[in-house]
Amino acid sequence: MSEGQHPDPGGWVAHVPVTLFTIVMGLCGFTLALRAGEAALGLGHLISGAAHLLSMVVFAAVSVLYVAKGLRHPGAVVAEWQHPVKLAFFPAISIALVLMSVVMLDPAPGLARAMWLVAVPLQLVLTVSVFSGWISARSFQHGHLTPAWFIPAVGNVIVAIAGVPLGYVEISWFFTSVGLVFWIVMLVLVMNRLIFHDPLPVRLQPTLVILIAPPSVGFLAWVALVGGIDPFARVLLNGAYLFTLIVAVQLPRLLRLPFSLAFWALSFPMAGVTIASFTYADATGSAGHRIIGIGLLAVLCVIILALLFRTAQAVRNNEIFVPD
């Protein structure tokens, strides 16, 4: 749809993509990263408070839009579910709600518990459904596999970050175990696809950054579960740093690509490795990791501001809610 052209008033809701929930994931991660940075620098919570408010507003707006799509255009939701690439994004719905519960832990623990208790069963249902879809009778081609397939695994690991403080330790162990096991499986598959097959489609190349998320969030979940830093936690954190370096080498090429919602894939993984750095620094007193965290937070701030600006431009130019 060209600039200045208005969407069909009766039909644009049908084109609201499930990938919008990755924006909520990114903003929640940004809020938590800001809190960690403010704590490390001895600052107040003014900036993270503003990010928290923005996260809630965007979460509410995205949820209303997608519910409206489900009610008015259920066939469009079914089409997304049957799409070999978009299928992996459906757990972003429950992940966004789990992350909102993490964000709410300090200011509103009662609300955080309610959100978590709704999000976790939904996460289990979506995880089982997506994995069942992957191994069902329909066939997938190697070109359908992208780093976005990590999303169902990452969501399971996030459960423990709020689950442990809320007292649901065994449930948290279950979801973390599922997430880490499937991360290893998916890592092998995705690396095989990236190395030995055709390059990712242009619109999906920003999803390469998702490689950073599983070890970063896995580190946070593991530390919450075991109560401190152990050798496996160090393996996860340093694995996250390796993937961050790999992505950093690819970043100049990625930034030359046309903007799409896939660029929001940059936000949550960067937030994850930032929070992990501050968590390690706080647990061990490592000044080096605190400096790394501050540097990553600065990069994350630039990324979020750029994404918000480009997304606002795309909405203004009617470039978001259009057919693929």
C-alpha positions in Angstrom: 0.0 0.0 0.0 1.5 3.3 -1.0 2.0 6.4 1.2 -1.1 8.4 1.6 -3.4 5.5 0.8 -5.9 4.5 3.5 -6.6 1.0 4.5 -10.1 -0.5 4.0 -12.0 0.6 7.2 -13.7 -2.8 7.3 -10.8 -5.0 6.5 -7.5 -3.7 7.9 -8.0 -5.6 11.2 -7.6 -8.8 9.3 -4.0 -7.9 8.6 -3.0 -7.3 12.2 -0.1 -9.7 12.6 0.6 -12.0 15.5 4.2 -10.7 15.3 3.0 -7.5 17.0 3.4 -9.3 20.3 7.2 -9.2 19.8 7.0 -5.4 20.3 5.5 -6.1 23.8 8.3 -8.5 24.4 10.9 -5.9 23.4 9.4 -3.2 25.5 9.1 -5.4 28.6 12.7 -6.5 28.2 13.7 -2.8 27.8 11.9 -1.9 31.0 13.6 -4.7 33.0 17.0 -3.7 31.5 16.5 -0.1 32.5 15.7 -1.2 36.0 18.8 -3.3 36.2 20.9 -0.4 34.8 19.3 2.1 37.2 20.1 -0.2 40.2 23.7 -0.6 39.0 24.2 3.1 38.7 22.3 4.0 41.8 19.6 6.0 40.0 15.9 6.3 40.6 13.3 4.5 38.5 11.9 7.5 36.5 13.0 6.2 33.1 12.1 2.6 33.7 8.8 3.8 35.0 8.0 5.5 31.8 9.1 2.4 29.8 6.8 0.3 32.1 3.9 2.6 31.3 4.6 2.4 27.6 4.8 -1.4 27.8 1.4 -1.6 29.4 -0.2 0.7 26.9 1.3 -1.2 23.9 0.4 -4.6 25.5 -3.2 -3.4 25.9 -3.5 -2.0 22.4 -1.9 -5.0 20.7 -4.1 -7.4 22.7 -7.3 -5.5 21.8 -6.3 -5.4 18.1 -5.6 -9.2 18.0 -8.7 -10.1 19.8 -10.7 -7.9 17.4 -9.0 -9.8 14.5 -10.0 -13.1 16.1 -13.6 -12.1 16.5 -14.1 -10.3 13.2 -11.7 -12.4 11.0 -11.2 -15.8 12.5 -10.2 -17.2 9.2 -7.2 -14.8 9.1 -6.0 -16.1 12.5 -6.4 -19.7 11.2 -4.4 -18.7 8.1 -1.6 -17.4 10.3 -1.6 -20.5 12.4 -1.3 -22.6 9.3 1.5 -20.5 7.9 4.8 -22.4 8.2 6.8 -19.3 9.5 4.1 -17.3 11.4 3.2 -20.4 13.4 6.3 -19.9 15.6 5.2 -16.4 16.6 2.0 -17.5 18.4 3.7 -18.3 21.7 4.8 -14.6 21.7 1.3 -14.0 23.0 1.8 -15.9 26.2 5.5 -14.8 26.4 4.3 -11.2 26.4 2.0 -11.9 29.3 4.7 -13.8 31.2 7.0 -10.8 30.7 4.3 -8.4 31.9 4.1 -10.5 35.1 7.9 -10.1 35.5 7.6 -6.4 35.0 4.8 -6.2 37.6 6.6 -8.3 40.3 7.9 -5.3 42.2 5.1 -2.7 41.8 2.1 -5.0 41.9 2.9 -8.6 43.0 -0.7 -9.6 43.3 -1.4 -8.6 39.7 1.9 -10.3 38.6 0.7 -13.5 40.2 -2.6 -13.3 38.4 -0.9 -12.6 35.0 1.5 -15.5 35.6 -1.2 -18.0 36.4 -3.0 -17.1 33.2 0.1 -16.9 31.0 1.7 -20.2 32.1 -1.1 -22.6 31.1 -1.5 -20.6 27.9 2.3 -21.0 27.3 2.0 -24.8 27.8 -0.9 -25.1 25.4 0.8 -23.0 22.7 4.1 -24.8 23.1 2.5 -28.2 22.8 0.3 -27.0 19.9 3.2 -25.5 18.0 5.5 -28.5 18.4 2.6 -30.8 17.4 2.1 -28.6 14.3 5.8 -29.0 13.5 5.7 -32.8 13.6 2.2 -33.3 12.2 1.3 -34.7 8.8 2.0 -31.5 6.9 5.6 -31.1 5.6 7.9 -28.2 6.3 10.8 -27.2 3.9 14.2 -26.1 5.1 13.3 -22.6 3.9 10.5 -22.4 6.5 13.0 -22.8 9.4 14.2 -19.4 10.8 15.6 -18.3 14.2 12.0 -17.3 15.1 11.5 -21.0 15.8 13.4 -20.4 19.0 10.4 -18.3 20.3 8.4 -21.3 21.8 11.5 -22.5 23.6 12.5 -19.1 24.9 9.0 -18.5 26.3 9.2 -21.6 28.5 12.5 -20.5 30.1 11.0 -17.0 30.9 8.4 -18.7 33.1 11.0 -19.3 35.9 12.0 -15.6 36.2 8.7 -14.7 37.7 7.8 -18.2 38.8 10.6 -18.7 41.4 9.9 -15.4 43.2 6.2 -16.2 43.2 6.9 -19.6 44.8 6.2 -21.9 41.9 9.6 -23.6 41.9 8.8 -27.0 40.5 6.6 -25.6 37.7 9.5 -23.3 36.9 11.9 -26.2 36.7 9.6 -28.0 34.3 9.4 -25.0 31.9 13.1 -24.3 32.1 13.9 -27.9 31.4 11.6 -27.9 28.4 13.0 -24.6 27.1 16.7 -25.6 27.4 16.2 -29.0 25.9 14.4 -27.6 22.9 16.9 -24.7 22.6 19.6 -27.3 22.0 17.5 -29.1 19.4 16.5 -25.9 17.6 20.1 -24.5 17.7 21.3 -27.5 15.8 18.5 -27.2 13.2 18.8 -23.5 12.8 22.6 -23.5 12.4 22.3 -26.3 9.8 19.8 -24.2 7.9 21.9 -21.0 8.1 25.1 -22.7 7.0 24.1 -25.3 4.4 20.9 -23.8 2.8 19.7 -20.6 1.1 20.0 -17.3 3.0 17.0 -16.2 5.0 14.5 -14.1 3.1 15.2 -10.4 3.4 12.2 -9.7 5.7 13.3 -12.4 8.1 17.0 -11.7 8.3 16.7 -9.5 11.4 15.5 -12.6 13.3 19.1 -13.7 13.4 19.4 -11.6 16.6 17.1 -14.1 18.3 20.1 -16.4 18.6 21.1 -14.2 21.6 17.9 -14.7 23.5 17.9 -18.4 24.6 21.2 -18.4 26.4 20.6 -14.9 27.9 17.2 -15.7 29.3 18.3 -19.3 30.1 21.0 -17.7 32.3 18.5 -15.6 34.2 16.1 -18.5 34.7 19.0 -20.8 35.8 20.3 -18.3 38.3 16.8 -17.8 39.8 16.4 -21.6 40.1 19.8 -22.5 41.7 20.0 -19.3 43.7 23.4 -18.0 42.3 26.1 -18.3 39.8 27.4 -21.8 39.0 29.5 -23.2 36.1 26.5 -23.9 33.9 25.3 -20.3 34.4 28.7 -19.1 33.2 28.4 -21.3 30.1 25.0 -19.8 29.3 26.2 -16.2 29.8 29.4 -16.6 27.7 27.3 -18.4 25.0 25.1 -15.3 24.9 28.2 -13.1 24.5 29.4 -15.2 21.6 26.1 -14.9 19.8 26.1 -11.2 20.5 29.5 -10.8 18.9 28.3 -12.9 15.9 25.2 -10.7 15.5 27.3 -7.5 15.9 29.4 -8.5 12.9 26.1 -9.0 10.9 24.5 -5.8 12.2 25.8 -3.3 9.6 24.3 -5.5 6.8 21.0 -6.0 8.7 20.6 -2.2 9.2 20.7 -1.7 5.4 17.5 -3.8 4.9 14.1 -2.3 4.5 12.2 -1.8 7.7 9.6 -4.4 8.8 8.2 -5.6 12.1 10.9 -8.3 12.1 13.4 -5.6 13.2 11.7 -5.8 16.7 13.6 -9.1 17.0 16.6 -6.9 17.9 15.0 -5.6 21.1 14.2 -8.5 23.4 17.5 -10.5 22.8 19.6 -7.3 23.4 17.6 -6.7 26.6 18.1 -10.3 27.7 21.9 -10.1 27.4 22.0 -6.7 29.1 20.0 -7.9 32.1 22.1 -11.0 32.3 25.3 -8.9 32.4 23.9 -6.8 35.3 22.7 -9.9 37.1 26.2 -11.5 36.9 27.9 -8.3 38.0 25.5 -8.0 41.0 26.1 -11.6 42.0 29.8 -11.6 41.7 30.8 -8.0 42.1 32.4 -8.0 38.6 33.1 -4.5 37.5 33.9 -5.7 34.0 30.4 -7.2 33.6 28.8 -4.0 35.0 30.6 -2.0 32.3 29.5 -4.5 29.6 25.9 -4.1 30.9 26.1 -0.4 30.7 27.5 -0.5 27.2 24.8 -3.0 26.1 22.1 -0.8 27.8 23.2 2.2 25.8 23.0 0.2 22.6 19.6 -1.1 23.6 18.3 2.4 24.2 19.4 3.5 20.7 17.7 0.3 19.2 14.4 0.9 21.0 14.3 4.6 20.1 15.0 3.8 16.5 12.4 1.0 16.4 9.7 3.2 18.0 10.5 6.0 15.4 10.5 3.7 12.4 7.3 1.9 13.6 5.5 5.2 14.1 6.6 6.1 10.5 5.3 2.8 9.2 2.0 3.2 10.9 1.6 6.8 9.7 2.3 5.6 6.1 -0.1 2.7 6.4 2.7 0.2 5.9 2.0 -2.1 8.9 -1.6 -3.5 8.6 -1.3 -4.6 5.0 -1.4 -8.0 3.3 2.0 -9.8 3.1 
